[in-house]
Each structure stands twice: as structure tokens, then as C-alpha cells.
Amino acid sequence: MIHNEMIDTLLNRKSIRKYTRQMPTDEQIETLARVAQQAPFAAQMCSLLLKKGGTGMPFRAPLLFTVCFDLHKLERIMEKRNWPTKSCDLSLLLFGLQDAVLMAENLVIAAESLGMGSCFIGSAPYQAKTIIKKYNLPKRVFPIVQLTVGFPAEDPPPRPRYPLDYFLFTDSYPEFTDEMIDRAMSVMDDGYLAQDYYRKAKYMVPLEDGREETFTYDTYGWTEHMGRKWGQWTPSPKQLLAALKSCGFDLMNNNKS
Ligand SMILES: Cc1cc2nc3c(=O)[nH]c(=O)nc-3n(C[C@H](O)[C@H](O)[C@H](O)COP(=O)(O)O)c2cc1C
């Protein structure tokens, strides 16, 4: 494997959930935003909201960015060119999500290069109403994900990933054997257990529906965690569609303009 400064920075990145109280300078913040903007884009269908310091910051981070899917800005420009939006909102959302997350990852990498750390927080779409009010968002803007940023007060190890043969499929997608799946599972589980990840986080997803607990922090690994999260958590599509609709997005129909 090749190593250089950038590759090693990327391989060494990990989510940071403890921060020092040091506030990044305005120049550092502006640099993060400029690098974020320079990510590849389909149509710059994204915006960054920023909250600096104060109470209620997740992980007591000095900076909280909210990454938004943003059609408002583009449509204001299209109006001036006399173009109503014909593309459907679902298509625009899929492209806009890509613009938003590529932009956010650029910010993550820029932060690393300036000695800062970061952690995404995925609850934004479910708190859309609060975020819209707080930041005075116009229609056609929807919060996708939040990102805490600051100087790290912890230095955890990089977290495990699937083995490459469970991730990179050249020419055609393989039919997985039990052995491949088991190996991928043990790479993830053994890796997280070796780091004592869930014991240190003091967190196992609670079981619902009267299922009996058979795991301890000695056995609870990443694959059980994923199963419990995505196998029990049931946000309603109606709730998300309604949240999007209240922001002026209709994913089920053609655009009326
Ligand atoms: C879309 C998204 C949402 C996330 N939401 C949360 C979150 O709500 N809380 C949290 O502590 N970490 C969150 N994370 C961070 C992941 O837990 C973390 O990236 C993953 O466990 C891999 O660890 P690493 O980033 O240290 O490599 C999120 C990451 C992404 C990409």
C-alpha cells in the first residue's frame, strides 16, 4: 500500500467526540468553508449553516455545521434566467445529497489537515422543524446532517472497516459465500471489541419486543449494533415525507412548474 501525507491523514481520521475549549479562528473557519465549497458538485445544491460555541452544542464542540440540501439558491438564479424547475424533486434530492455530502467530507478533510477533528450527527432530518426555525430557513432548504468540529481532546484509534474483498468488486458483484460474510463480520466485530468501543461508549442499543439480552460488553460488537439499530429503529416514511413536504419538496409527483 502506498503512503504519503494525505493518504496517512485520511487513514488516520476518526470521529472525535471530545473537544478542547479552543475556538477555531475566523481564518480557520473561512478556510474550512472555502475547501468545503471546492468539492465536486452537480449544481451546488447545498449550503452550510454554522453555530459557534454556546450551550447545547453536541459533544461540547466549539463549532456545529449543519449541511443542507438547498434548492432555494439555485431556483432564485434560475428565476432570473426565466427557467422554472421542471426536474422532479426526487431527482434533485438525489443529486443534491451528493453535492451536500461531498462538500461535507471536504470540510472533514480540511479540518484534519488543520489539526482539528469532527463527528457527523445524523439526526438533522428528524429535527428539521427545529433547525428550520432556529436558522430561519426558507422553503426548498432541508437539513441533511450535522457536523461537530473542533480541536480534539481525545485520540482514539482509527475504526475498523470491512476487508477489501467485501467492499471492492472489480468487473462484477460477487455471490457471497458464508465464509466471506463471516470473515467480514469478524473483522468488524473483533476490531471493535479489541478497541473496547461499546464498553468505553457505555452503550448497547436496548432490545425491544421482549427479546432477551444475551450480549455483554465482551461480546457486543459492531454487527450486533448495526442489527439492533437498523432492525429496530422505525422512523415512518410518512413523517420524513411530511417533513420534506413542509419544506416545499414533493418526492412523489412531477414538478408542477
Ligand atoms: C451520516 C452519519 C451520521 C452519523 N451520526 C452520528 C451520530 O448521531 N452520533 C455519533 O456519535 N456518531 C455519528 N456518526 C459517526 C459514525 O458513528 C462514525 O463515522 C462511524 O462509527 C465510523 O467511525 P469513524 O468515523 O471514527 O471512522 C455519523 C456518521 C455519519 C456518516
Ligand as a Chemical Component Dictionary entry (heavy atoms), coordinates in Angstrom:
data_LIG
# 
_chem_comp.id                   LIG 
_chem_comp.type                 NON-POLYMER 
_chem_comp.pdbx_formal_charge   0 
_chem_comp.three_letter_code    LIG 
# 
loop_
_chem_comp_atom.comp_id 
_chem_comp_atom.atom_id 
_chem_comp_atom.alt_atom_id 
_chem_comp_atom.type_symbol 
_chem_comp_atom.charge 
_chem_comp_atom.model_Cartn_x 
_chem_comp_atom.model_Cartn_y 
_chem_comp_atom.model_Cartn_z 
_chem_comp_atom.pdbx_ordinal 
LIG C1  C1  C 0 -24.418 10.190 8.225  1  
LIG C2  C2  C 0 -23.694 9.942  9.519  2  
LIG C3  C3  C 0 -24.370 10.082 10.707 3  
LIG C4  C4  C 0 -23.698 9.904  11.922 4  
LIG N1  N1  N 0 -24.365 10.124 13.092 5  
LIG C5  C5  C 0 -23.700 10.013 14.264 6  
LIG C6  C6  C 0 -24.357 10.338 15.492 7  
LIG O1  O1  O 0 -25.523 10.734 15.510 8  
LIG N2  N2  N 0 -23.644 10.215 16.650 9  
LIG C7  C7  C 0 -22.326 9.826  16.653 10 
LIG O2  O2  O 0 -21.734 9.744  17.741 11 
LIG N3  N3  N 0 -21.676 9.495  15.513 12 
LIG C8  C8  C 0 -22.320 9.596  14.318 13 
LIG N4  N4  N 0 -21.686 9.331  13.134 14 
LIG C9  C9  C 0 -20.272 8.932  13.156 15 
LIG C10 C10 C 0 -20.160 7.444  12.913 16 
LIG O3  O3  O 0 -20.558 6.765  14.081 17 
LIG C11 C11 C 0 -18.693 7.113  12.553 18 
LIG O4  O4  O 0 -18.307 7.822  11.410 19 
LIG C12 C12 C 0 -18.539 5.608  12.316 20 
LIG O5  O5  O 0 -18.793 4.909  13.506 21 
LIG C13 C13 C 0 -17.135 5.259  11.853 22 
LIG O6  O6  O 0 -16.203 5.735  12.786 23 
LIG P1  P1  P 0 -15.050 6.742  12.374 24 
LIG O7  O7  O 0 -15.684 7.974  11.783 25 
LIG O8  O8  O 0 -14.325 7.067  13.666 26 
LIG O9  O9  O 0 -14.176 6.043  11.380 27 
LIG C14 C14 C 0 -22.328 9.512  11.923 28 
LIG C15 C15 C 0 -21.658 9.362  10.704 29 
LIG C16 C16 C 0 -22.327 9.589  9.509  30 
LIG C17 C17 C 0 -21.553 9.458  8.201  31 
# 
loop_
_chem_comp_bond.comp_id 
_chem_comp_bond.atom_id_1 
_chem_comp_bond.atom_id_2 
_chem_comp_bond.value_order 
_chem_comp_bond.pdbx_ordinal 
LIG C1  C2  SING 1  
LIG C2  C3  SING 2  
LIG C2  C16 DOUB 3  
LIG C3  C4  DOUB 4  
LIG C4  N1  SING 5  
LIG C4  C14 SING 6  
LIG N1  C5  DOUB 7  
LIG C5  C6  SING 8  
LIG C5  C8  SING 9  
LIG C6  O1  DOUB 10 
LIG C6  N2  SING 11 
LIG N2  C7  SING 12 
LIG C7  O2  DOUB 13 
LIG C7  N3  SING 14 
LIG N3  C8  DOUB 15 
LIG C8  N4  SING 16 
LIG N4  C9  SING 17 
LIG N4  C14 SING 18 
LIG C9  C10 SING 19 
LIG C10 O3  SING 20 
LIG C10 C11 SING 21 
LIG C11 O4  SING 22 
LIG C11 C12 SING 23 
LIG C12 O5  SING 24 
LIG C12 C13 SING 25 
LIG C13 O6  SING 26 
LIG O6  P1  SING 27 
LIG P1  O7  DOUB 28 
LIG P1  O8  SING 29 
LIG P1  O9  SING 30 
LIG C14 C15 DOUB 31 
LIG C15 C16 SING 32 
LIG C16 C17 SING 33 
# 
